[in-house]
Amino acid sequence: MQPNQHRETARVLLVDPQSRVFLLKTHFDPEVQLPPRWITPGGGIDQGETPREAAV
């Protein structure tokens, strides 16, 4: 994907009984020049895929 391109995604918000949230830390991606950042688990939605399928 190139900068300024958009893709439908499905995300999951996992919260445990102590109200802690599960996040993933990405790595530097030289292809799109994005710095490391914290994100929720999930993924891009492919054609014919439901948001639930993409999230897991």
Secondary structure, DSSP 8 states (H G I E B T S, - for coil): --TT----EEE---B-TT--B--EE---BTTTTB---EE-SEEE--TT--HHHHH-
